[in-house]
């Protein structure tokens, strides 16, 4: 049986990250066809990379996970200072300077690097999730002849560092989450053959989910909009809080903002903003069933899985119009609206009355059921390895 290693920076049920969740779900699904294993670090917190999990083999959602300790925690203040110095001179910075930034970015695990060097011949393929972290930058070149990259790339300043030009030329193949991500990568790396399928992820709501259970458990009786994900300025949360507090729209009838996810920033002391922290999967689906709409304020996304989850239960979405991926998902699905400033945020809420929300949610549900199904996605991953293997045979 084909043995495939998936490499990602963190992995665990407690990990609140889209790339990590995607990697785990794909590894789980592809274990029907391959002998799959995830190689990762012992970190839980992406800010510090502090070791949390025990090193060695474990099982997460039926998937074998091999964890390696992080050699050095990230000093957030020093890393931010390094980023601030590098950003204005990104085109002039040497590769050595850029790689020093990548070491500081982390997670830096010498044990993971040594393991891949020693045991690479035991694996038929390595699939890396996200381009941005040290687990990809320093490990992928070691196994380039059988490496595949799911870059999860978007228009953010680090991707314009010159060191990526060399890295993106190394994988045997790519697999993307959206058309917008694929087009962006092709434009950013015009000299690289960045062809590859657009796969994404399927969403499957639990058989039973209950809006009433969520409202009863948290005593939330008013209509609310829902945010799911890391509560972080880089995810647009600062702007979302400001817009919500300044422009709460009485016409929409939505008076509360509920947050599900780990905060990495102060949350305003506002009675209408309700932070519930990290919750389990069932609670998440119950919340989606209970909300009036999902809001996604992030300006940087390569795929928003929570949009797909909201549509899967027939709920509309409101997204940041500065993110091409989110707008593209809304355009293709006819399942949501978008805004680029606080006035448009207000107008969108005004437009999304009960009738419009119902129609958008229904259209989104049809879109997900037709396009984000496991049979198609599994075939994309199977063909990714199969096509590249056959091309190698005929060289």
N, C-alpha and C positions, 0 to 999 in steps of 0.2 A: 504494500500500500504506500502511496506517495506520502512522504512525511514533510509537513510544512510548519515552519515557525513563524508566528506573528510577533512582531516586535513593536512595543508601545511603551511610553514612559511610565505609566501606572496601570494597575489592574486590580480591581476588587469591587465587591458589591457596594462598599462605602464611597467609592470614587465617583465624584460628581463632575463628569466631563464628557462632552459629546464624542470626541475622538476615541476615548477609552471605552465608552459604551459601544460604539460602532465596532471597534476591534473585537471586543468580547462576543458580540452577537454574530459577527461574521465567522469567527473561529468556531463558535458553537454550532452554527448551521453547517459549515463545511466539514465538520467532524463526521458527517454521514458519508463523506467521500474520501477524506484524507485522514491521516494520523496527525491531528493538530496539537500544537502546543504554543502557549504564549510565553515569550521571554520578556521580562520587565524588571522593574526595580522594586525595592521594598517601601517606596514612598507612598504616602497618601496625600499629603498636602503639596500642591504644585507650586506654592510660593517659596517654601523653604527646602523641599525635598527631604525633609526629616524622615529617617527610617521608622516605619510604623509596623509593617508586616514582617513576619519571620522569614529569613532567607530559606531557599530550598523549594521543593515541590509542594504544591497545594492544588486544590480543585475549586474552581469557581464556576457555578452554573454548569457543571458537568464538563468543564474544559480544564485540561492540565495547564497549570500556571507555574512557571519556574522563575522565582524572584531572586534578585541579586542586590546586595546592599549598596547604598549610595555612599561614595567615598567622602564627599564633602557637601555640607548643607549650603544652600544659597544664602548669601548675605544680601538681603533685599535692598537695603540702602545703598551698598556699594554697587550692586548690579544696576540699579536705577541711575546712579551717577555715571557708570560706564556707558549705559545706553544714551544718556543725554550728551555725552561727549562724542559718541560715535555717530549719532543720527545726523548732525549738521554736515559732517564730512564723509558721508557714507560712500561717495564715489571715489574719494581719495584714499580711504583707509586701506592699509595693507591687508593681505590675507592673514598674516600673523595676528594683527589686531582683531580682525573679524573672528578668527578661531579662538582667541582669548575671550571674546564676548560669548562665544558658544560654550566654552568650558564653564564660564560664570553662569550662563543660562541654565545649563544642566539638563536633566540629571546626569551627573558624572559617576559612572560605575565601572571601575577597572575590572571588577570580577565579571561583569556582563561581557565586556570586550574580550577578556581572556577566554571566557567560555566559548564564544563564537569562533575565535581563532582556533581553538583546540578541537571543537566538535562540529565544525561547519560541514564536514563531509558526511555527517549522519543525516543531514537534511537535504531534501530535494529542492526546496525553495524557501525563501524568506520574504515575507510581506510586511513592509514597514508602514505604520500609520502615523501620519503627520510628518512634514518635512522639518519642523521648526526646532526640534529638540536634539540634544546631544546623543540620545539613543539611536537616532537616525543618522545624523551627520557623521559620527565617528565609527558606526558599525556597518552601515550599508556598503561603504567602499571595500570592506573586508570580504564581502560575499557578492560583489557586483554581478558576477556571471550568472547568478541565480536569484537576484533581488528584484522585487517589484515594489512600487511605491504608490500608496494612496496619499497624495500630498496634503489634502485638506487645505489647499492654498487659497488665499484671498489677498486683496489689495491692502497690505500693511507694510510698514516701512522696512522690517527686517528682510523681506523677500527681495529687496533691491540690492542687498549686499552681493558683491561679486563672487563670493565663495560658493554660492548656490549654482552658478553656471557650470562648474565642474561636477558638482554632485548630481544635478538633474540629468547630466549626460551619461550617468553610470547605470541606472536600472535597466533591466531587460524589458520592462513594461510598466505601464501606469494604469491605474483604475481610479475613476473620478466619481464624485458624488452628484454633481450637477453639470449641465451644459455650460453654465457661466464659469464654473471652476475650470473646466477643460479649456474654454476659450481664453481665459485669463492666463493660464499656464503657457499655452501656445504663444500668446502675445509676449509674455515676459521672457520666454526662452525660444526665440525664433530659430536658433541654430540647432535645437535639440528635437529629436523625433519624439514628440509627446503624445503620440496616438495611444488610445486606450478606451475601453468601454466606460460608459456612464452607468453606474450601478445603483449607488445609494443604499438604502436599507428598507426592509419591509416593516410595517408596524402591525401588531396584532393585539388589540385590546383584550383584557381578560374577559372570560365569559360573562362575569357579573361585575358591574361597577355601579355605584350608587351616589347620586347627587345628594340625596337626603342624608345618607350616612356621613358625608363630608360636612354638610351644614350643621348636623347635630353634634358631631365630634368637636368642632371648633366654634360652635355657636355663632355662625355667620349666616344671617338671614337676609341681608341686603344683596342686591345684584352687584356682582363684582367682575373686574377684569383680572386675569391671572398671568403672572410671569413665572416661568420655570427655567431654572438655570443658576449659574453662579452669579451672585449679586455683587457686581464688580463694575467699576467705572468703564473698563474696556468693553463691557457688554452693553453700554449705553444706559446703565441704570441711573446714573446721576441725572442725566437729561430727563429720563422717564419720571423720576420723582419730582423734578421741577415742573415739568409739564402737568403732571397729574395734580399737584397741589395748587398750581396757578389756574388751571383751566378745567377743573372738574365740571363735567357737562350735565346739567340738570335734564336736558332734553333726552339724553341717552338713557337716563334712569340708572346709570352705573355710578355707584357712590363709593365703592371700595376697590383697593388694589391689594391683591393677595400675592405674596412672594413665596415660592417654593425653591429652596436652594441655599447653599452655604454662603454667608456674607463674607466679603473680604473688604468691606467699606462700611462706614457708619450709615445707618438707616435713619431717615428723619423721624423725629418724635411726632408722628401725626396719627391721630386715632383712626384715620381712614386707610392707612397703610399697614397691612397686617403681615409681618414676617413669620413664617412657620418653620424656617430652617429646612434641613434635609429631611425628606420623608420617604417612606417606602413606596414601592411601585403601585400597590393597591390604592394608597392614599392619593398618589399622583393622578391616577385614572379617575378616582372619585371626584377630585378637584376639577379635572377637565369636564366631567359631566355636569358639575354644578355651576361653572362659570358662564358668563354671557359671551366672553370672547377671550382669546389668548393674545397678549401683547408681546412682541419681540423687538426690543429697541436696539439690538446690536447692529453697529455699522459694518461689522466684519464677520461673515459666516461663509463656510464652504458648503454647508448643508444644515438646515435646521430640522432636526428630528422632531422637536416638539411641535413644529407646524404640522408635520405629518400626523402626529398623535392627536392633535386637536381636530384636524379634519376627519380622522378615523372615527371620532365620536360625534361628527357633525357640527363642530364648533368653528366659527369664523376666526380670522386672525387680523391683527393690525401690526404692521411691521415698519421698520426704519427704511425709508425710501432711498437712503444713501447706500444701501447694500444691494448690489445688482442681483446677488443670489436670491435674497428674500423676495425682491420685486419679481424676479423671474418665476419663482415658485408660485407667487400669487397670480401672475398673469396667466400662466399655463393652467392653473387649477380653477381660476375665477372664484377663489375661496377666501379672498381677503383684500384689504385696502392698505395703503401706505402713506407715509407723511415724511416731509423733510424739515419741518419747523413746527413751532407750537401752534401756529394758526391752522396749519393743515391737520395737526393732531386733533384740534377741536372740531374742525369741519368733518373729519372722518368719523369721530364719535357721534356727531349730530346725524350724519347720514345713516349710521348703523343702528337704525331702530329695530324693533323685534322682527319685523317682516324681512328686512334686508339681512339681518344676522342669520335668520333661518335659511334664506336662499343661498347665501355665501357658504354656510356650513354644509348644506346639502351638496353643492357643487364641489366643494373640497373633498367630501366623502367619496363621491364618485371618482374623482381624480386619483385619490390614493388607492382605491380598490382596483382601478384599471392599470396603474403604473408601478406601484410599489408592492410587488408580490415576490415571495421568496423563490418561486420556481425560476423566474427571470434572473434574479440577482445571483442565485447559485450557479446558473448556467454561465453568467458573465465571468464569475471567478474560475469556474472549470475551464472555460475557453481561454482565459488569460494565460494559464499555465500551458494548456494544450497547444495553442497557436504558437507560443514562443518556443516550446519544445520542438515542434515540427519545423519551425524556421531554422533552428539550430541544426537539426538533422540534415537539412538540405544545403547548408553552407559548405 
